[in-house]
Amino acid sequence: MSFQVMLEQLTIGFGSTLMIFCLTLLFSLPLGLVVYFGRVCRFKPLSLLVKCYISIMRGTPLMLQLLLWYFGPFYLWGMNIGGYKFTAIILGCSLNYAAYFAEIYRSGIGSIPAGQYEAAQLLGYNRQQTFFKIVLPQMVKIVLPSVTNEVITLVKDTSLVYSVSYIEMFARAKQIAAAETTVMPFMIAGVFYYIFNFVVAWIMEWFEKKMNYYH
């Protein structure tokens, strides 16, 4: 197989990787905020349940979670999982990263001085207005570096979906390497991942600069 054909095959696989990455971010970022609200909820049973969820998501490997999401419905309910693979991947990745984002949001919101809440109350803001107009903009600025680290990790974690036999870039590289007995596909895939991470880091750095109100 020529270098050009390898490149074309891996480019097709990269399209699947990019789709997993984008959909995971699309669902996990807002879901993390929902998880955060559950985490700090005054209703103790709900708060305890969310804490357990976060502990499990952060304490077990993402690959294991993907396998459970994929094979679980079959073993539990005899569900036909023929067309369920991509859904299981997005569910597994989104729920895993939502737990991490929830803790990042919690640290960001917790760092905002209590005096700002009191000032908002004196100005007549209700809890929703205080959160969305005062707390959330500051929280986004504070947590961007931590979110950037997680997003970069997500780029690399997309390769774990090979565990459920989903063909994305890493899985395609493994197939070509096994068939052609060469490490070249892995080297090309490594370049793809590096460039993708470089672009993601540059975009996130641009957002950080835009959020820097002092310059």
C-alpha positions in Angstrom: 0.0 0.0 0.0 1.4 3.4 -1.0 1.9 6.3 1.3 -0.8 8.2 -0.5 -3.4 5.4 0.0 -2.5 5.1 3.7 -2.9 8.9 4.0 -6.3 8.7 2.3 -7.5 5.9 4.5 -6.4 7.6 7.7 -8.0 10.9 6.6 -11.3 9.0 6.3 -10.7 7.6 9.8 -9.9 11.1 11.1 -13.4 12.2 10.0 -14.9 9.6 12.5 -12.5 10.8 15.2 -13.5 14.4 14.6 -17.2 13.5 14.8 -16.7 11.7 18.1 -14.7 14.6 19.5 -17.2 17.3 18.5 -20.3 15.4 19.7 -18.7 14.5 23.0 -17.9 18.2 23.6 -21.3 19.3 22.5 -23.0 17.0 25.0 -20.5 16.9 27.9 -19.9 20.6 28.4 -23.5 21.5 29.2 -24.2 18.2 30.9 -21.3 18.9 33.2 -23.1 22.0 34.4 -26.3 19.9 35.1 -24.1 17.4 37.0 -22.6 20.3 39.0 -26.1 21.5 40.0 -26.9 18.0 41.2 -23.6 17.8 43.0 -24.3 21.0 45.1 -28.1 20.3 45.4 -29.4 20.7 48.9 -31.5 17.6 48.5 -29.1 15.2 50.0 -30.1 11.9 48.3 -29.7 13.6 44.9 -26.4 15.1 45.9 -25.1 11.8 47.2 -26.2 10.0 44.0 -24.4 12.6 41.8 -21.3 12.3 44.0 -21.3 8.5 43.4 -21.7 9.0 39.7 -18.8 11.4 39.6 -16.7 9.0 41.7 -17.4 6.1 39.4 -16.8 8.0 36.2 -13.5 9.4 37.4 -12.4 6.3 39.2 -12.8 3.7 36.3 -11.2 3.6 32.9 -13.0 5.2 30.0 -12.4 2.0 27.9 -14.2 -0.1 30.6 -17.1 2.3 30.6 -17.3 2.1 26.8 -17.4 -1.7 26.9 -20.2 -1.6 29.6 -22.3 0.9 27.6 -21.9 -1.2 24.4 -22.4 -4.7 25.8 -24.5 -3.9 28.8 -27.9 -3.5 27.0 -27.4 -6.9 25.3 -26.5 -8.8 28.5 -29.1 -7.0 30.7 -32.1 -6.8 28.3 -31.1 -8.9 25.2 -31.1 -5.7 23.2 -30.0 -5.9 19.5 -26.9 -3.7 19.5 -26.1 -4.0 15.8 -26.6 -0.3 15.2 -26.0 0.9 18.7 -22.2 1.2 18.6 -21.9 4.9 17.8 -24.6 5.8 20.3 -22.7 3.8 23.0 -19.5 5.6 22.2 -21.1 9.1 22.5 -23.0 8.1 25.7 -19.8 6.7 27.3 -17.5 9.6 26.3 -20.1 12.3 27.1 -21.0 11.0 30.5 -17.4 10.4 31.4 -16.3 13.9 30.5 -19.4 15.5 32.0 -18.1 14.2 35.4 -14.7 15.9 34.9 -16.3 19.1 33.7 -18.7 19.2 36.6 -15.7 19.2 39.1 -13.9 21.8 37.0 -17.0 24.0 37.1 -17.4 23.4 40.9 -13.8 24.6 41.5 -14.3 27.7 39.3 -17.6 28.7 40.9 -16.2 28.0 44.4 -13.4 30.5 43.8 -15.8 33.4 43.2 -16.0 35.6 46.3 -19.1 35.4 48.4 -19.3 39.2 48.4 -20.4 39.1 44.7 -23.5 37.1 45.6 -24.3 39.5 48.4 -23.8 42.5 46.0 -26.1 40.9 43.4 -28.8 40.3 46.1 -28.6 44.0 47.1 -29.0 45.0 43.4 -32.2 42.9 43.3 -30.9 40.0 41.2 -32.6 36.6 41.8 -30.5 33.4 42.0 -30.9 32.6 38.3 -29.9 36.2 37.2 -26.9 36.1 39.6 -25.7 32.9 38.2 -26.0 33.6 34.5 -25.1 37.3 34.5 -22.4 37.4 37.2 -21.1 34.0 38.2 -21.1 32.1 34.9 -19.0 34.7 32.9 -16.4 34.7 35.6 -16.5 30.9 36.0 -15.9 30.4 32.3 -12.8 32.6 32.4 -11.4 30.9 35.5 -11.9 27.3 34.3 -10.7 27.7 30.7 -7.2 26.4 31.3 -8.5 23.3 33.1 -11.1 22.8 30.4 -8.4 23.1 27.7 -6.4 20.3 29.4 -9.5 18.0 29.3 -10.3 18.9 25.7 -6.8 18.0 24.7 -7.1 14.7 26.6 -10.4 14.0 24.8 -8.6 14.2 21.4 -6.3 11.3 22.5 -9.1 9.4 24.3 -11.0 9.1 21.0 -8.6 6.4 20.1 -10.1 4.2 22.9 -13.2 3.6 20.9 -11.4 0.8 19.0 -12.3 -1.3 22.1 -15.8 -1.6 20.7 -14.5 -2.2 17.2 -15.5 1.2 15.9 -13.3 2.2 12.9 -11.9 5.6 13.5 -8.3 6.8 12.8 -6.4 4.7 15.3 -8.4 1.5 14.5 -7.7 2.1 10.8 -4.0 2.7 11.5 -3.9 -0.7 13.4 -5.6 -2.5 10.5 -3.2 -1.1 7.9 -0.2 -1.7 10.1 -1.2 -5.3 10.6 -1.9 -5.9 6.9 1.2 -4.2 5.7 3.6 -5.0 8.6 4.8 -1.5 8.9 4.7 1.2 11.6 4.1 4.0 9.0 0.3 4.2 9.7 1.0 4.8 13.4 3.5 7.6 12.6 0.9 9.2 10.2 -1.8 8.9 12.9 0.6 10.4 15.4 1.1 13.5 13.2 -2.7 13.7 12.8 -3.2 13.7 16.5 -0.5 16.2 17.1 -1.8 18.7 14.5 -5.4 18.2 15.9 -4.2 18.9 19.4 -2.1 21.9 18.3 -5.2 23.4 16.6 -7.4 22.7 19.6 -4.8 24.3 22.0 -4.5 27.3 19.7 -8.3 27.8 19.6 -8.6 27.5 23.4 -5.7 29.9 23.9 -7.5 32.4 21.7 -10.6 32.0 23.8 -8.5 32.6 27.0 -7.1 35.8 25.5 -10.6 37.0 24.5 -11.8 36.3 28.1 -9.0 38.3 29.6 -10.8 41.5 30.5 -7.7 43.2 31.9 -6.0 43.6 28.5 
